[in-house]
Amino acid sequence: MRHPALTLCLCAAASLLAGCDVLGIETAPQIAARKEAEGMAIGSACRHAIRSIEDCFSSNPKAGKAAVFAGWKDMDQYMRDNQIVGMPSEIKPEEAETSDETAAPEAGSGKPHKS
């Protein structure tokens, strides 16, 4: 061997790079697979909550539309096959904000406030 130091450095670098999965470093295909899985989960949750696909797209603009649609479609077929009834959300975020404003007593109304 002419360059034992170079060989040692290359072996050390190779062993460090082999542990990238342990360190949590994601590769491009892993990131794409994670985003696709998240989009499908969003789509299936929207379908189970009886939300339209357009509503799902507008409330999740960062999610990939193809993955959201695929998840929505898969959940739709699953629910039809197993005769599952959707579970609508009881309150929407927009309604929660307006109901908080209307629930607050007005100042000077003269009505007693119940705590």
KOLGU-4560 file (N, C-alpha, C; in nm, 3 decimals, padded with zeros to 5 digits):
<recs>
<n_xx: 00.084 n_yy: -00.118 n_zz: 00.000 ca_xx: 00.000 ca_yy: 00.000 ca_zz: 00.000 c_xx: 00.088 c_yy: 00.124 c_zz: 00.000 mol: A seq: 1 type: MET>
<n_xx: 00.056 n_yy: 00.211 n_zz: -00.090 ca_xx: 00.135 ca_yy: 00.333 ca_zz: -00.101 c_xx: 00.081 c_yy: 00.443 c_zz: -00.009 mol: A seq: 2 type: ARG>
<n_xx: -00.050 n_yy: 00.450 n_zz: 00.007 ca_xx: -00.108 ca_yy: 00.559 ca_zz: 00.084 c_xx: -00.197 c_yy: 00.503 c_zz: 00.195 mol: A seq: 3 type: HIS>
<n_xx: -00.139 n_yy: 00.459 n_zz: 00.305 ca_xx: -00.221 ca_yy: 00.402 ca_zz: 00.411 c_xx: -00.314 c_yy: 00.506 c_zz: 00.475 mol: A seq: 4 type: PRO>
<n_xx: -00.274 n_yy: 00.632 n_zz: 00.480 ca_xx: -00.358 ca_yy: 00.736 ca_zz: 00.540 c_xx: -00.481 c_yy: 00.761 c_zz: 00.453 mol: A seq: 5 type: ALA>
<n_xx: -00.462 n_yy: 00.761 n_zz: 00.320 ca_xx: -00.574 ca_yy: 00.782 ca_zz: 00.228 c_xx: -00.672 c_yy: 00.664 c_zz: 00.236 mol: A seq: 6 type: LEU>
<n_xx: -00.622 n_yy: 00.545 n_zz: 00.244 ca_xx: -00.707 ca_yy: 00.427 ca_zz: 00.255 c_xx: -00.786 c_yy: 00.430 c_zz: 00.386 mol: A seq: 7 type: THR>
<n_xx: -00.721 n_yy: 00.470 n_zz: 00.493 ca_xx: -00.786 ca_yy: 00.480 ca_zz: 00.622 c_xx: -00.897 c_yy: 00.586 c_zz: 00.619 mol: A seq: 8 type: LEU>
<n_xx: -00.872 n_yy: 00.700 n_zz: 00.556 ca_xx: -00.973 ca_yy: 00.807 ca_zz: 00.545 c_xx: -01.092 c_yy: 00.761 c_zz: 00.462 mol: A seq: 9 type: CYS>
<n_xx: -01.065 n_yy: 00.689 n_zz: 00.352 ca_xx: -01.174 ca_yy: 00.641 ca_zz: 00.268 c_xx: -01.260 c_yy: 00.538 c_zz: 00.343 mol: A seq: 10 type: LEU>
<n_xx: -01.197 n_yy: 00.453 n_zz: 00.418 ca_xx: -01.272 ca_yy: 00.353 ca_zz: 00.497 c_xx: -01.356 c_yy: 00.421 c_zz: 00.605 mol: A seq: 11 type: CYS>
<n_xx: -01.300 n_yy: 00.522 n_zz: 00.668 ca_xx: -01.374 ca_yy: 00.595 ca_zz: 00.771 c_xx: -01.493 c_yy: 00.669 c_zz: 00.710 mol: A seq: 12 type: ALA>
<n_xx: -01.473 n_yy: 00.732 n_zz: 00.595 ca_xx: -01.582 ca_yy: 00.803 ca_zz: 00.529 c_xx: -01.692 c_yy: 00.707 c_zz: 00.486 mol: A seq: 13 type: ALA>
<n_xx: -01.654 n_yy: 00.592 n_zz: 00.434 ca_xx: -01.753 ca_yy: 00.494 ca_zz: 00.390 c_xx: -01.835 c_yy: 00.442 c_zz: 00.509 mol: A seq: 14 type: ALA>
<n_xx: -01.771 n_yy: 00.422 n_zz: 00.621 ca_xx: -01.845 ca_yy: 00.372 ca_zz: 00.738 c_xx: -01.938 c_yy: 00.479 c_zz: 00.793 mol: A seq: 15 type: SER>
<n_xx: -01.899 n_yy: 00.606 n_zz: 00.785 ca_xx: -01.986 ca_yy: 00.714 ca_zz: 00.831 c_xx: -02.106 c_yy: 00.731 c_zz: 00.739 mol: A seq: 16 type: LEU>
<n_xx: -02.084 n_yy: 00.721 n_zz: 00.608 ca_xx: -02.193 ca_yy: 00.736 ca_zz: 00.514 c_xx: -02.290 c_yy: 00.619 c_zz: 00.521 mol: A seq: 17 type: LEU>
<n_xx: -02.246 n_yy: 00.506 n_zz: 00.561 ca_xx: -02.334 ca_yy: 00.389 ca_zz: 00.573 c_xx: -02.435 c_yy: 00.410 c_zz: 00.685 mol: A seq: 18 type: ALA>
<n_xx: -02.406 n_yy: 00.495 n_zz: 00.780 ca_xx: -02.496 ca_yy: 00.520 ca_zz: 00.893 c_xx: -02.591 c_yy: 00.636 c_zz: 00.873 mol: A seq: 19 type: GLY>
<n_xx: -02.608 n_yy: 00.687 n_zz: 00.750 ca_xx: -02.696 ca_yy: 00.801 ca_zz: 00.725 c_xx: -02.840 c_yy: 00.772 c_zz: 00.763 mol: A seq: 20 type: CYS>
<n_xx: -02.887 n_yy: 00.650 n_zz: 00.744 ca_xx: -03.024 ca_yy: 00.616 ca_zz: 00.780 c_xx: -03.044 c_yy: 00.628 c_zz: 00.930 mol: A seq: 21 type: ASP>
<n_xx: -02.942 n_yy: 00.596 n_zz: 01.006 ca_xx: -02.952 ca_yy: 00.603 ca_zz: 01.151 c_xx: -02.960 c_yy: 00.749 c_zz: 01.196 mol: A seq: 22 type: VAL>
<n_xx: -02.896 n_yy: 00.838 n_zz: 01.122 ca_xx: -02.895 ca_yy: 00.980 ca_zz: 01.158 c_xx: -03.024 c_yy: 01.050 c_zz: 01.120 mol: A seq: 23 type: LEU>
<n_xx: -03.107 n_yy: 00.987 n_zz: 01.040 ca_xx: -03.234 ca_yy: 01.048 ca_zz: 01.000 c_xx: -03.223 c_yy: 01.136 c_zz: 00.877 mol: A seq: 24 type: GLY>
<n_xx: -03.118 n_yy: 01.122 n_zz: 00.800 ca_xx: -03.102 ca_yy: 01.200 ca_zz: 00.679 c_xx: -03.186 c_yy: 01.134 c_zz: 00.571 mol: A seq: 25 type: ILE>
<n_xx: -03.283 n_yy: 01.208 n_zz: 00.518 ca_xx: -03.373 ca_yy: 01.153 ca_zz: 00.417 c_xx: -03.321 c_yy: 01.180 c_zz: 00.277 mol: A seq: 26 type: GLU>
<n_xx: -03.337 n_yy: 01.082 n_zz: 00.192 ca_xx: -03.302 ca_yy: 01.099 ca_zz: 00.051 c_xx: -03.423 c_yy: 01.154 c_zz: -00.024 mol: A seq: 27 type: THR>
<n_xx: -03.401 n_yy: 01.196 n_zz: -00.146 ca_xx: -03.511 ca_yy: 01.252 ca_zz: -00.226 c_xx: -03.626 c_yy: 01.153 c_zz: -00.244 mol: A seq: 28 type: ALA>
<n_xx: -03.600 n_yy: 01.026 n_zz: -00.274 ca_xx: -03.712 ca_yy: 00.932 ca_zz: -00.286 c_xx: -03.787 c_yy: 00.911 c_zz: -00.154 mol: A seq: 29 type: PRO>
<n_xx: -03.716 n_yy: 00.917 n_zz: -00.042 ca_xx: -03.783 ca_yy: 00.902 ca_zz: 00.087 c_xx: -03.873 c_yy: 01.023 c_zz: 00.115 mol: A seq: 30 type: GLN>
<n_xx: -03.827 n_yy: 01.141 n_zz: 00.080 ca_xx: -03.907 ca_yy: 01.263 ca_zz: 00.100 c_xx: -04.031 c_yy: 01.258 c_zz: 00.013 mol: A seq: 31 type: ILE>
<n_xx: -04.014 n_yy: 01.217 n_zz: -00.114 ca_xx: -04.128 ca_yy: 01.207 ca_zz: -00.205 c_xx: -04.229 c_yy: 01.104 c_zz: -00.156 mol: A seq: 32 type: ALA>
<n_xx: -04.182 n_yy: 00.992 n_zz: -00.106 ca_xx: -04.273 ca_yy: 00.888 ca_zz: -00.054 c_xx: -04.347 c_yy: 00.938 c_zz: 00.069 mol: A seq: 33 type: ALA>
<n_xx: -04.278 n_yy: 01.012 n_zz: 00.156 ca_xx: -04.343 ca_yy: 01.066 ca_zz: 00.276 c_xx: -04.451 c_yy: 01.167 c_zz: 00.238 mol: A seq: 34 type: ARG>
<n_xx: -04.421 n_yy: 01.257 n_zz: 00.142 ca_xx: -04.519 ca_yy: 01.356 ca_zz: 00.100 c_xx: -04.641 c_yy: 01.290 c_zz: 00.034 mol: A seq: 35 type: LYS>
<n_xx: -04.616 n_yy: 01.186 n_zz: -00.044 ca_xx: -04.726 ca_yy: 01.115 ca_zz: -00.107 c_xx: -04.814 c_yy: 01.048 c_zz: 00.000 mol: A seq: 36 type: GLU>
<n_xx: -04.752 n_yy: 00.986 n_zz: 00.098 ca_xx: -04.828 ca_yy: 00.920 ca_zz: 00.205 c_xx: -04.909 c_yy: 01.022 c_zz: 00.285 mol: A seq: 37 type: ALA>
<n_xx: -04.851 n_yy: 01.139 n_zz: 00.312 ca_xx: -04.922 ca_yy: 01.243 ca_zz: 00.385 c_xx: -05.041 c_yy: 01.293 c_zz: 00.303 mol: A seq: 38 type: GLU>
<n_xx: -05.021 n_yy: 01.312 n_zz: 00.172 ca_xx: -05.130 ca_yy: 01.356 ca_zz: 00.085 c_xx: -05.243 c_yy: 01.256 c_zz: 00.081 mol: A seq: 39 type: GLY>
<n_xx: -05.209 n_yy: 01.128 n_zz: 00.074 ca_xx: -05.312 ca_yy: 01.024 ca_zz: 00.073 c_xx: -05.387 c_yy: 01.020 c_zz: 00.206 mol: A seq: 40 type: MET>
<n_xx: -05.316 n_yy: 01.041 n_zz: 00.315 ca_xx: -05.381 ca_yy: 01.043 ca_zz: 00.447 c_xx: -05.476 c_yy: 01.162 c_zz: 00.458 mol: A seq: 41 type: ALA>
<n_xx: -05.436 n_yy: 01.276 n_zz: 00.405 ca_xx: -05.522 ca_yy: 01.395 ca_zz: 00.406 c_xx: -05.648 c_yy: 01.369 c_zz: 00.324 mol: A seq: 42 type: ILE>
<n_xx: -05.630 n_yy: 01.312 n_zz: 00.206 ca_xx: -05.745 ca_yy: 01.284 ca_zz: 00.119 c_xx: -05.841 c_yy: 01.185 c_zz: 00.182 mol: A seq: 43 type: GLY>
<n_xx: -05.789 n_yy: 01.080 n_zz: 00.241 ca_xx: -05.878 ca_yy: 00.981 ca_zz: 00.302 c_xx: -05.949 c_yy: 01.039 c_zz: 00.425 mol: A seq: 44 type: SER>
<n_xx: -05.882 n_yy: 01.123 n_zz: 00.499 ca_xx: -05.947 ca_yy: 01.187 ca_zz: 00.614 c_xx: -06.057 c_yy: 01.282 c_zz: 00.569 mol: A seq: 45 type: ALA>
<n_xx: -06.033 n_yy: 01.353 n_zz: 00.460 ca_xx: -06.136 ca_yy: 01.442 ca_zz: 00.407 c_xx: -06.259 c_yy: 01.363 c_zz: 00.364 mol: A seq: 46 type: CYS>
<n_xx: -06.239 n_yy: 01.252 n_zz: 00.298 ca_xx: -06.352 ca_yy: 01.170 ca_zz: 00.252 c_xx: -06.428 c_yy: 01.113 c_zz: 00.370 mol: A seq: 47 type: ARG>
<n_xx: -06.358 n_yy: 01.069 n_zz: 00.472 ca_xx: -06.424 ca_yy: 01.013 ca_zz: 00.589 c_xx: -06.502 c_yy: 01.121 c_zz: 00.663 mol: A seq: 48 type: HIS>
<n_xx: -06.456 n_yy: 01.244 n_zz: 00.654 ca_xx: -06.524 ca_yy: 01.356 ca_zz: 00.720 c_xx: -06.632 c_yy: 01.418 c_zz: 00.631 mol: A seq: 49 type: ALA>
<n_xx: -06.665 n_yy: 01.350 n_zz: 00.521 ca_xx: -06.767 ca_yy: 01.394 ca_zz: 00.426 c_xx: -06.738 c_yy: 01.535 c_zz: 00.374 mol: A seq: 50 type: ILE>
<n_xx: -06.615 n_yy: 01.556 n_zz: 00.334 ca_xx: -06.577 ca_yy: 01.684 ca_zz: 00.274 c_xx: -06.554 c_yy: 01.660 c_zz: 00.125 mol: A seq: 51 type: ARG>
<n_xx: -06.590 n_yy: 01.757 n_zz: 00.044 ca_xx: -06.569 ca_yy: 01.744 ca_zz: -00.100 c_xx: -06.420 c_yy: 01.751 c_zz: -00.131 mol: A seq: 52 type: SER>
<n_xx: -06.384 n_yy: 01.699 n_zz: -00.246 ca_xx: -06.243 ca_yy: 01.700 ca_zz: -00.283 c_xx: -06.194 c_yy: 01.843 c_zz: -00.306 mol: A seq: 53 type: ILE>
<n_xx: -06.281 n_yy: 01.930 n_zz: -00.358 ca_xx: -06.244 ca_yy: 02.070 ca_zz: -00.379 c_xx: -06.218 c_yy: 02.140 c_zz: -00.246 mol: A seq: 54 type: GLU>
<n_xx: -06.301 n_yy: 02.112 n_zz: -00.147 ca_xx: -06.283 ca_yy: 02.169 ca_zz: -00.014 c_xx: -06.153 c_yy: 02.119 c_zz: 00.048 mol: A seq: 55 type: ASP>
<n_xx: -06.123 n_yy: 01.992 n_zz: 00.023 ca_xx: -06.000 ca_yy: 01.933 ca_zz: 00.075 c_xx: -05.877 c_yy: 02.000 c_zz: 00.011 mol: A seq: 56 type: CYS>
<n_xx: -05.884 n_yy: 02.023 n_zz: -00.120 ca_xx: -05.774 ca_yy: 02.090 ca_zz: -00.190 c_xx: -05.753 c_yy: 02.231 c_zz: -00.135 mol: A seq: 57 type: PHE>
<n_xx: -05.863 n_yy: 02.304 n_zz: -00.115 ca_xx: -05.849 ca_yy: 02.443 ca_zz: -00.072 c_xx: -05.801 c_yy: 02.454 c_zz: 00.073 mol: A seq: 58 type: SER>
<n_xx: -05.835 n_yy: 02.357 n_zz: 00.156 ca_xx: -05.790 ca_yy: 02.366 ca_zz: 00.296 c_xx: -05.651 c_yy: 02.308 c_zz: 00.318 mol: A seq: 59 type: SER>
<n_xx: -05.595 n_yy: 02.239 n_zz: 00.216 ca_xx: -05.459 ca_yy: 02.182 ca_zz: 00.225 c_xx: -05.380 c_yy: 02.217 c_zz: 00.100 mol: A seq: 60 type: ASN>
<n_xx: -05.346 n_yy: 02.345 n_zz: 00.081 ca_xx: -05.282 ca_yy: 02.386 ca_zz: -00.045 c_xx: -05.140 c_yy: 02.331 c_zz: -00.063 mol: A seq: 61 type: PRO>
<n_xx: -05.072 n_yy: 02.296 n_zz: 00.043 ca_xx: -04.934 ca_yy: 02.247 ca_zz: 00.031 c_xx: -04.927 c_yy: 02.098 c_zz: -00.003 mol: A seq: 62 type: LYS>
<n_xx: -05.037 n_yy: 02.027 n_zz: 00.014 ca_xx: -05.038 ca_yy: 01.884 ca_zz: -00.015 c_xx: -05.052 c_yy: 01.864 c_zz: -00.166 mol: A seq: 63 type: ALA>
<n_xx: -04.988 n_yy: 01.761 n_zz: -00.217 ca_xx: -04.997 ca_yy: 01.730 ca_zz: -00.359 c_xx: -05.138 c_yy: 01.688 c_zz: -00.397 mol: A seq: 64 type: GLY>
<n_xx: -05.192 n_yy: 01.752 n_zz: -00.500 ca_xx: -05.331 ca_yy: 01.725 ca_zz: -00.538 c_xx: -05.351 c_yy: 01.582 c_zz: -00.584 mol: A seq: 65 type: LYS>
<n_xx: -05.255 n_yy: 01.527 n_zz: -00.655 ca_xx: -05.270 ca_yy: 01.389 ca_zz: -00.704 c_xx: -05.276 c_yy: 01.291 c_zz: -00.587 mol: A seq: 66 type: ALA>
<n_xx: -05.192 n_yy: 01.310 n_zz: -00.487 ca_xx: -05.192 ca_yy: 01.220 ca_zz: -00.372 c_xx: -05.319 c_yy: 01.238 c_zz: -00.289 mol: A seq: 67 type: ALA>
<n_xx: -05.364 n_yy: 01.362 n_zz: -00.273 ca_xx: -05.487 ca_yy: 01.387 ca_zz: -00.198 c_xx: -05.605 c_yy: 01.320 c_zz: -00.268 mol: A seq: 68 type: VAL>
<n_xx: -05.611 n_yy: 01.337 n_zz: -00.400 ca_xx: -05.720 ca_yy: 01.275 ca_zz: -00.475 c_xx: -05.715 c_yy: 01.123 c_zz: -00.466 mol: A seq: 69 type: PHE>
<n_xx: -05.595 n_yy: 01.066 n_zz: -00.476 ca_xx: -05.581 ca_yy: 00.920 ca_zz: -00.466 c_xx: -05.628 c_yy: 00.870 c_zz: -00.331 mol: A seq: 70 type: ALA>
<n_xx: -05.593 n_yy: 00.940 n_zz: -00.224 ca_xx: -05.638 ca_yy: 00.901 ca_zz: -00.090 c_xx: -05.788 c_yy: 00.915 c_zz: -00.075 mol: A seq: 71 type: GLY>
<n_xx: -05.843 n_yy: 01.025 n_zz: -00.130 ca_xx: -05.987 ca_yy: 01.047 ca_zz: -00.122 c_xx: -06.061 c_yy: 00.937 c_zz: -00.197 mol: A seq: 72 type: TRP>
<n_xx: -06.012 n_yy: 00.905 n_zz: -00.315 ca_xx: -06.076 ca_yy: 00.803 ca_zz: -00.399 c_xx: -06.067 c_yy: 00.664 c_zz: -00.335 mol: A seq: 73 type: LYS>
<n_xx: -05.951 n_yy: 00.629 n_zz: -00.280 ca_xx: -05.935 ca_yy: 00.500 ca_zz: -00.212 c_xx: -06.030 c_yy: 00.488 c_zz: -00.093 mol: A seq: 74 type: ASP>
<n_xx: -06.039 n_yy: 00.595 n_zz: -00.014 ca_xx: -06.127 ca_yy: 00.591 ca_zz: 00.102 c_xx: -06.273 c_yy: 00.585 c_zz: 00.058 mol: A seq: 75 type: MET>
<n_xx: -06.308 n_yy: 00.653 n_zz: -00.050 ca_xx: -06.444 ca_yy: 00.648 ca_zz: -00.100 c_xx: -06.482 c_yy: 00.505 c_zz: -00.137 mol: A seq: 76 type: ASP>
<n_xx: -06.394 n_yy: 00.436 n_zz: -00.208 ca_xx: -06.421 ca_yy: 00.298 ca_zz: -00.248 c_xx: -06.428 c_yy: 00.206 c_zz: -00.125 mol: A seq: 77 type: GLN>
<n_xx: -06.339 n_yy: 00.227 n_zz: -00.031 ca_xx: -06.338 ca_yy: 00.147 ca_zz: 00.091 c_xx: -06.468 c_yy: 00.165 c_zz: 00.170 mol: A seq: 78 type: TYR>
<n_xx: -06.513 n_yy: 00.290 n_zz: 00.180 ca_xx: -06.636 ca_yy: 00.318 ca_zz: 00.254 c_xx: -06.757 c_yy: 00.258 c_zz: 00.183 mol: A seq: 79 type: MET>
<n_xx: -06.758 n_yy: 00.263 n_zz: 00.051 ca_xx: -06.869 ca_yy: 00.203 ca_zz: -00.023 c_xx: -06.870 c_yy: 00.051 c_zz: -00.009 mol: A seq: 80 type: ARG>
<n_xx: -06.751 n_yy: -00.010 n_zz: -00.020 ca_xx: -06.742 ca_yy: -00.156 ca_zz: -00.010 c_xx: -06.784 c_yy: -00.207 c_zz: 00.127 mol: A seq: 81 type: ASP>
<n_xx: -06.752 n_yy: -00.133 n_zz: 00.231 ca_xx: -06.779 ca_yy: -00.177 ca_zz: 00.368 c_xx: -06.900 c_yy: -00.108 c_zz: 00.432 mol: A seq: 82 type: ASN>
<n_xx: -06.974 n_yy: -00.034 n_zz: 00.351 ca_xx: -07.093 ca_yy: 00.037 ca_zz: 00.396 c_xx: -07.066 c_yy: 00.121 c_zz: 00.522 mol: A seq: 83 type: GLN>
<n_xx: -06.960 n_yy: 00.199 n_zz: 00.515 ca_xx: -06.922 ca_yy: 00.286 ca_zz: 00.627 c_xx: -06.983 c_yy: 00.424 c_zz: 00.605 mol: A seq: 84 type: ILE>
<n_xx: -07.044 n_yy: 00.476 n_zz: 00.707 ca_xx: -07.102 ca_yy: 00.609 ca_zz: 00.701 c_xx: -06.996 c_yy: 00.709 c_zz: 00.745 mol: A seq: 85 type: VAL>
<n_xx: -06.984 n_yy: 00.818 n_zz: 00.672 ca_xx: -06.886 ca_yy: 00.921 ca_zz: 00.705 c_xx: -06.918 c_yy: 00.990 c_zz: 00.836 mol: A seq: 86 type: GLY>
<n_xx: -06.817 n_yy: 01.047 n_zz: 00.896 ca_xx: -06.831 ca_yy: 01.117 ca_zz: 01.024 c_xx: -06.797 c_yy: 01.264 c_zz: 01.003 mol: A seq: 87 type: MET>
<n_xx: -06.898 n_yy: 01.348 n_zz: 00.983 ca_xx: -06.869 ca_yy: 01.490 ca_zz: 00.962 c_xx: -06.812 c_yy: 01.554 c_zz: 01.089 mol: A seq: 88 type: PRO>
<n_xx: -06.726 n_yy: 01.651 n_zz: 01.069 ca_xx: -06.673 ca_yy: 01.721 ca_zz: 01.185 c_xx: -06.786 c_yy: 01.804 c_zz: 01.245 mol: A seq: 89 type: SER>
<n_xx: -06.787 n_yy: 01.816 n_zz: 01.375 ca_xx: -06.897 ca_yy: 01.883 ca_zz: 01.443 c_xx: -06.890 c_yy: 02.034 c_zz: 01.429 mol: A seq: 90 type: GLU>
<n_xx: -06.771 n_yy: 02.087 n_zz: 01.421 ca_xx: -06.755 ca_yy: 02.232 ca_zz: 01.410 c_xx: -06.637 c_yy: 02.261 c_zz: 01.318 mol: A seq: 91 type: ILE>
<n_xx: -06.657 n_yy: 02.356 n_zz: 01.230 ca_xx: -06.550 ca_yy: 02.394 ca_zz: 01.138 c_xx: -06.469 c_yy: 02.507 c_zz: 01.200 mol: A seq: 92 type: LYS>
<n_xx: -06.342 n_yy: 02.522 n_zz: 01.164 ca_xx: -06.260 ca_yy: 02.628 ca_zz: 01.223 c_xx: -06.319 c_yy: 02.767 c_zz: 01.203 mol: A seq: 93 type: PRO>
<n_xx: -06.381 n_yy: 02.794 n_zz: 01.086 ca_xx: -06.439 ca_yy: 02.926 ca_zz: 01.063 c_xx: -06.556 c_yy: 02.951 c_zz: 01.157 mol: A seq: 94 type: GLU>
<n_xx: -06.637 n_yy: 02.847 n_zz: 01.181 ca_xx: -06.752 ca_yy: 02.860 ca_zz: 01.270 c_xx: -06.708 c_yy: 02.878 c_zz: 01.415 mol: A seq: 95 type: GLU>
<n_xx: -06.596 n_yy: 02.818 n_zz: 01.452 ca_xx: -06.547 ca_yy: 02.830 ca_zz: 01.590 c_xx: -06.510 c_yy: 02.975 c_zz: 01.621 mol: A seq: 96 type: ALA>
<n_xx: -06.448 n_yy: 03.042 n_zz: 01.526 ca_xx: -06.408 ca_yy: 03.181 ca_zz: 01.548 c_xx: -06.529 c_yy: 03.272 c_zz: 01.560 mol: A seq: 97 type: GLU>
<n_xx: -06.630 n_yy: 03.253 n_zz: 01.475 ca_xx: -06.747 ca_yy: 03.339 ca_zz: 01.480 c_xx: -06.833 c_yy: 03.309 c_zz: 01.602 mol: A seq: 98 type: THR>
<n_xx: -06.841 n_yy: 03.183 n_zz: 01.644 ca_xx: -06.922 ca_yy: 03.151 ca_zz: 01.761 c_xx: -06.858 c_yy: 03.206 c_zz: 01.888 mol: A seq: 99 type: SER>
<n_xx: -06.725 n_yy: 03.215 n_zz: 01.892 ca_xx: -06.658 ca_yy: 03.274 ca_zz: 02.008 c_xx: -06.691 c_yy: 03.422 c_zz: 02.019 mol: A seq: 100 type: ASP>
<n_xx: -06.700 n_yy: 03.489 n_zz: 01.906 ca_xx: -06.730 ca_yy: 03.631 ca_zz: 01.906 c_xx: -06.875 c_yy: 03.656 c_zz: 01.946 mol: A seq: 101 type: GLU>
<n_xx: -06.966 n_yy: 03.573 n_zz: 01.899 ca_xx: -07.107 ca_yy: 03.593 ca_zz: 01.932 c_xx: -07.140 c_yy: 03.547 c_zz: 02.073 mol: A seq: 102 type: THR>
<n_xx: -07.061 n_yy: 03.457 n_zz: 02.128 ca_xx: -07.088 ca_yy: 03.407 ca_zz: 02.262 c_xx: -07.046 c_yy: 03.507 c_zz: 02.370 mol: A seq: 103 type: ALA>
<n_xx: -06.957 n_yy: 03.598 n_zz: 02.338 ca_xx: -06.911 ca_yy: 03.696 ca_zz: 02.436 c_xx: -07.022 c_yy: 03.797 c_zz: 02.464 mol: A seq: 104 type: ALA>
<n_xx: -07.050 n_yy: 03.825 n_zz: 02.591 ca_xx: -07.155 ca_yy: 03.923 ca_zz: 02.623 c_xx: -07.110 c_yy: 04.063 c_zz: 02.584 mol: A seq: 105 type: PRO>
<n_xx: -07.207 n_yy: 04.141 n_zz: 02.539 ca_xx: -07.173 ca_yy: 04.278 ca_zz: 02.501 c_xx: -07.164 c_yy: 04.364 c_zz: 02.625 mol: A seq: 106 type: GLU>
<n_xx: -07.073 n_yy: 04.459 n_zz: 02.620 ca_xx: -07.057 ca_yy: 04.550 ca_zz: 02.735 c_xx: -07.177 c_yy: 04.642 c_zz: 02.740 mol: A seq: 107 type: ALA>
<n_xx: -07.233 n_yy: 04.662 n_zz: 02.859 ca_xx: -07.345 ca_yy: 04.753 ca_zz: 02.878 c_xx: -07.479 c_yy: 04.695 c_zz: 02.839 mol: A seq: 108 type: GLY>
<n_xx: -07.489 n_yy: 04.566 n_zz: 02.821 ca_xx: -07.615 ca_yy: 04.505 ca_zz: 02.783 c_xx: -07.710 c_yy: 04.496 c_zz: 02.904 mol: A seq: 109 type: SER>
<n_xx: -07.654 n_yy: 04.504 n_zz: 03.024 ca_xx: -07.737 ca_yy: 04.501 ca_zz: 03.144 c_xx: -07.773 c_yy: 04.360 c_zz: 03.188 mol: A seq: 110 type: GLY>
<n_xx: -07.736 n_yy: 04.263 n_zz: 03.113 ca_xx: -07.770 ca_yy: 04.125 ca_zz: 03.151 c_xx: -07.659 c_yy: 04.070 c_zz: 03.240 mol: A seq: 111 type: LYS>
<n_xx: -07.695 n_yy: 03.994 n_zz: 03.343 ca_xx: -07.591 ca_yy: 03.936 ca_zz: 03.427 c_xx: -07.514 c_yy: 03.830 c_zz: 03.349 mol: A seq: 112 type: PRO>
<n_xx: -07.387 n_yy: 03.819 n_zz: 03.378 ca_xx: -07.298 ca_yy: 03.723 ca_zz: 03.312 c_xx: -07.286 c_yy: 03.599 c_zz: 03.399 mol: A seq: 113 type: HIS>
<n_xx: -07.319 n_yy: 03.483 n_zz: 03.343 ca_xx: -07.305 ca_yy: 03.358 ca_zz: 03.417 c_xx: -07.166 c_yy: 03.303 c_zz: 03.396 mol: A seq: 114 type: LYS>
<n_xx: -07.103 n_yy: 03.258 n_zz: 03.503 ca_xx: -06.969 ca_yy: 03.202 ca_zz: 03.493 c_xx: -06.971 c_yy: 03.054 c_zz: 03.509 mol: A seq: 115 type: SER>
</recs>
